């Protein structure tokens, strides 16, 4: 019996003969005709002109941030550290918010980012699933974080601010804001969580290359840092502590504002450029995801890829009727899967307003896992509410299994993923294997948030068998939750 490929080959030979092509130069033509598409690309003109605001389509509007007195906090109370344009976005319920042209111009340096079909990973797994991944590692900083760093720097610059403070965990956000500072001629000071400062020295070097100052948090530069070091000189730091230090400094200087890398509404808004592009790319190949997976710490990566698809579901799009969006977190910092839905501070010292979110307690001290970007005690209020209302899902995965998945992915697809990204990959692989057992074909989408080129020391520890799984003890979580602020 003649195979389909043999028929296609014969037809190519006939067509080539008519074009005067020889057998020696037929192979590229044969590949073009028989190989399925791997990269799905868009033109620069396809970069979205607006960000999507999920608040417009939420069944119940988000609960407001509160002050220490339990009363809602208006934008004027946060104007000491944020420009008004950012605060307007934070409070907005408009569905679409225009992207300024100077921001889109810088986005063109790396956007639109590619969508890949993971053919080789599918073959390795032997799954009936189609697996796609949106690759954000093509940005100059190597992750999705510039999607928000660029507009935050822009809005501060046009507001007359020339200096920003921020926190960073794994260093991806710090690198991105340092890059944005160069784009808009701004000074950047970064408080980098101490354990990541030690684990990821080259991300520190990247920030310095782009002109930023970088300090291991907790530091002796702030009251917050000095107080923590006085009680625990060996403190490894956390995102909550680093946020406290950055906010404290910004609030104390009239020439300085604060820029946040995740959690708040405006950050998630900026990241929706990811999912909007992915929708256009799926249209090009006539496909649509059944499930979306992304790592989740503060939540901007997960929101960026999933929110535009949730918009389809809210609009009654039949393709999205059974769509499942899965936030993937580490078992060592299980904010969604083991936290409580309560009002809590976004930082360790209580400088921020109280936000309704899934939290492990603002003074929760996560272990020094190598996915530093996921070591945060809480989750975005928007994601928390969607999870609470059962519109999205969450799973927690252990550290060693995530690196196992990252290595499998790298050996199949060639891209070495960041440790944070490995969480989404792990959960997607687990689903693909379940489908292998059941025979059910699904289309899976992973948001591969960044490359792991500066995380190779973590991979070294994995290869040496030195990584351990850490599931945070229930009594420690209970103790931290018992210290939640009392509201009402």
N, C-alpha and C positions, 0 to 999 in steps of 0.2 A: 504494500500500500504506500502511495506517495505521500510524504509528509507535507504539511502546510509550508514549512520553510523551503522545502525543495521546489514547490510550486512558485513561491515568491522569488526564489533564486532564478528559476528559469525565466520568469517574466522580466526580471531585472536584466538578464543576459540579452533578451530580445530587445528591450528598450535601449540598452547600452549600445547594441550593434547599430541601431538606428541613429544613435547620437555619435557614432564613430569612436566609442570608447573600447579599450582593449580589456582582456580578462585581468591584466595586471593592475588596472586602476579601478576595478569593480568593487573591491572590498569596502572602501568607505561608503559607496552607494548602498551596498548590501546592509551595512550596519545601520545607516540612516533609516532604512526601510523596515528592519526587523527588530531593532532595539527599542524597548519602551523608554519614555522620557524620564530622565533622572532629575534634572534641574528645571524648575518652573520659574521663569524670570519675568519681571515687569520692566517697563521703561520708566525713566525718571518722571515722565509726565503722569505716571500712575500713582505717584506719591500722594496720599490723601491730602485734601485741602482743609479738612476739619478733623478734630478729635471727637470721639463719640463719648457721650456722658451717660452712663448706665442709670444714673439717678432718674432720668426721664421715664424709664421703663420699669422701674421697680414697683411691685405691687403695693408696697408700703414705703413711704418716704423715710429716709434715714433720720435717726434720732440725733438731736443737736449735741455738739460738745458742751460740756458744763464747766463752770468755774468752781472754785473751792466752796462757794456758798450754795452750790447745787442749781444755780440759775444758768440758762443758756448763755453761751459766750458769742457775742457778735464779732464781726470782722475788725471793728475798731480796737478791740482788746488784743488782737494779734498783729496789729499794724506796726508794733515796735520791731518785729523781726521778719515780716513778710511784706512785699510790695502789694499795692491794692489790686493790680491785675490778677495776681495769684490768689488773693483772698476772694475775689469775685468768682474765680473758677472753683475754688474750694466750696463755696456756698451755692453754686449754680445748679439749677434743675433743667436748664436748656439741653436739648438732645445733642445739638451740634455746636461746637465752639471752633471758630476759625483759627487756623494755624498761621501766624504771621509769616509773611514772605521771607524776611531775613532768616527765620528758623528753617523754613523749607529749603532755602538755599544751602544751608549747612547740612541739612539732612541728605542732600544730593551727594555728599561725599561718600556715603555708603548705602543709602536707601534707594530703591526698595531692596530689602534683603531677600535672599533666595529661599524658596521652598524646595526641599529635596524629597524625592521618593526613595525610601531606604530599601532598595531592592536587595542589596547584599545582606542586610540584617534580616530581612524576611526569609531569605534562603537559609541563613544560619539557623534561624529558629524553626524553620519548617512549618510556618504558620500560614493559615489561609487569609490572614489579615493583610491589608495594605497599610503600610506605615509611612507617614510623612513627618518631616521635621522642618520647622521654620528656624533658620540659622541666623541668630543675632550676633554671632561672633565676628562678623565681617566689619563691624564698626572699628574706628581707630583705637578705641579703648578695649575692644574685644568682647563687648557684651551689649545687652539691651539698654543699659543705664544712660547712655547719651541721649536717648529719646526724650528724657525729662530734664537732663542736665542742661541741654542747649536752651530750651525755652525758659527754664528758671533763671539762667544767667541773663538771657535777653531781657526778660521782664524787670529784673533788678537793675540792669544797666540803664534802660530807658526811664527808670524811676530815680536815677541819679545815684545809685549805690554802686560803689566800686570795690567792695570787699565783702566776701562771704565766708562763713564758717559752716562746717558740716561734719558729719560722722561717716565712718565707713567700716564695714565688717571685713569681708574678704578683700576689699580694696577696689572692687569694680566700680562702685559709686564714686569713691574718692578720685579714681583715675578719670572718670567721666566728667566730674565737675572741674577737675584741673584742666582737662582739655577745653571745656566750655569757657573757663577763665581766660585761656589763651585766645579763644575766638573773639572775646569781647573785652580784652585788656582789663581783666579784673584780678585782684589779689584773692587767693584761696588758702584758707587754713583748714586742715583736715585732722580730726581726732580719730585715729585708727585703733580699733580694738586691739589690745596688747597681744593677745595670743595670735591674731592674724598678722600683726606687725612683725612678729617673730617668725611665723610660718611662711610668709609670702613677701620676702624682701624685695623682689623685683617689681611687684605692684607699687611698693613704696618708691622705688626708683623711677617708675613711670610717672607718678605724681610729681616728683621733683623735676623730672625732665620737662614737664609742662608748666613748671614754675610754682607749684604749690608747696606750702610748708606742711610737714607731716609729723605728728606726735603720737606716741604710743599712749593710749588711754586705758586706765586713768592716769592723769598727769598731775604735776604740781602747779599747773597754770591756772587752775580754777578752784573755787571753794569746794565744788563737788568732788573733784579729783583728790584734793588734799585730804578731805574728810574720809574718803574711801581708803586711801593709802595709809592713813593713820590707824585705821582699824584692821586693815588687811594689806600689809606691804607687798604681798605676792599676788594680789588680785589680778586675774587674767583679763579682766575687762569684759564688757558686753555692749551690744548696740544701745541698750537703754542708758548705760553710763556715758557712752560717747555722745549720744544725743544730748544728755544733760549738760555736758561740758560745752558743746557747741552752742546750745541755746543760751546758756549762762553768759558766754562771752558776747554773743550777738546782742543780747538784751542790755549789756552794760556799755555798748559803744554805739554812738549815733551814726557812725560811718559804716556800720556792719549790719548785714542781714544774715539770716539763716536759710540754708537750702537743705531739704530733706529728700532722701533717696528712695523712700517707699512709704507705705501706710496711708498717707493723706489722699483725699479725693483727687486733688489736682495732679498728683504724681501718677496715679492710676489712669487718669484721663489722658495724659501725654503718651502713655504706653499703648493706648488702643490703636495706634498706627500699625502695630504688629498684626493684630487680628484683621484689620481692614484690608491690609495687603494680602494676607493669607486667603481671605474670601475671594479676592480677584484671581488669585493663583489657582485656587480650586476650580473656579469657573472655567479657566483656560483648559483644564484637563477633564472637565465634566464630572467632578467628584465632590464629595462633601463629607466631613468627619462625623462618625458616630460617637466618638469619645475624644476629649481633649485632655492632655496631661501637661502639667507644668509644676515646677518646684514652687513652694510657697513659704516665705519667711514673713516679711511684712505684707507681701501680696502683689507688688506691681507687675511682676513677670507673669503670674497667673492671670491677673486682670487684663493685661495687655493683649494676650492671645484669646482669652475666652469671652470677654465682654461683647465684642462685636458679633460673635456668634449667638450669644444670649439675646442680642437685639433681634435676631431673626426669629428666635423662639417666642419672644414677646410679641412679635408682629404676626404670629400665626403661620410662619413659613413651614410648609409640610416637611421640608428637608430636615428641619431642626426639631421636629416634634418629639423625637426620642433622644435628642442630644444629651450626653452626659459630660459634665466638666469636672475634672478631678484635680484638686489641689493636693500636692504631695509634700509632706513635711518630714523632718527627721524624728525618729522615736525619742531622741534625746532632748527635743524641744517641741513637744506635741501640743502646740497652742490650740489648734482646732479640735483635735481628737481627744484631748484630755483636759483642756482648759475650761473655764466657765465663761458664760456670756454675761458680762458685767461692765459697769463703768470703771475705768482704770486710767492711770496716767500713761502717756506714751513714752516716758523716759523714767530713769531710775530715781530721780530726785524730786519729781513732782512739779517741774517747771511748766510742762505742757497742760493744756486743758484736759479734763476727763473725757474719755471717748468710750462709747459703748462698743465693746469688741470681745472676741474670745481672747482670754488672757490667762497666763500662768502666774500673774502677779508681777507688778512693775519692779520689784526687787529680786525676782527670780534670777538665779545665776546659772546659766546653761554651761554644760561642760565644754571643753575646748575642742569640739569636733572640727574637721577640716573643711566643712561647708560653712565658712564663716558668715556668709550672707544670710543664712537661715537661723542664726543664733539670736532670735528676738523673742521677747516674752509675749507679744501680742500679735494680732493680725488686723489688717485694714478694717475699719468699721463697715465699709461697703461689702467686703467679702464676708465678714462676720455675719452681717444681717442676711445676705443671700444664703449662707450656710445654715443659719438658724431657721430660715424659712424653707429649707430643704430644696432650694433651687440649684445648688451645687453640692459636690461631694468632697470628702477629704480622706486621705489615708496617710499613715506614717510608716516609714521604711527605715531599717537599720543601716548604719554607716558602711559596714563591710559589704553588704549586698549592693549598695549603691555604687561602690567602686568596682565591684565585679561586673555590674551592668555597664559602667563607663568603659572598662577595658574591652568587653565584648563589642560595644558600639564602635570603639576606636578601631578595633581589628577588622570590623566589617565595613565601616563607612569611611575610615581614614581620619576623621575629625576626633581629636581628643577633647572630651567635654569637661567643662568646669565641674568641680564637685557638687555645686548646687544643681546644675543641669542633670547630673547623674540621677538625682531623685526622680525627676519626671521620666527619665529613660527607664529606670528600674520598674516603675509602676506600669509603664506601657509594655515592657517586655513581659511582665507578669500577666497582663491581660492578653497579650498575643499568645502566650503559652496556654492560657485557659481556653482560648479559641481553637488552638491546635487540638486540645483534648476533646472539645465539643464538636469541632468541625464547623463552627460558626464563623463566617467571614465578616469582618468589621473593618472600617476605615478609622485608623488612629492617627491623631495629630499630637506631636510633641513640640513644645516650645523649647528649643535648645538655646538657652539664654546667653551662653558665652563659651569661649574655648578655655581649655585648661593649661595653656602653655606656661603659665606662671604658678601652677599648682603641682608641678612635677615632684616636688618634695613629698607631697601627700601621696602621690602615686607610688613613690619609692617606699614609703612606709607600708602601703598596701602590699607591694611585692615582697617586702621583707617579713610580712606577717605580723607587723607591729600595730596595725589598727585594731581597735576593739569596739564592740557594740556597747552602747550605753543607753539603757532605758531608765529615764529619770525616776527615782524612787517616789512612790505615791505619797509617802509622808512628807517629803520635801516640797512637793507640789501643794499638798494640803496646807503646809505651814506658810508658804508664800501667798496662797489664796486667802488665808485667814487675815492677812495684813492688807487686803484690798481697802481702798478708801470707802468710807461710809457716805452714801448719797441719799438725800431725801429723809 
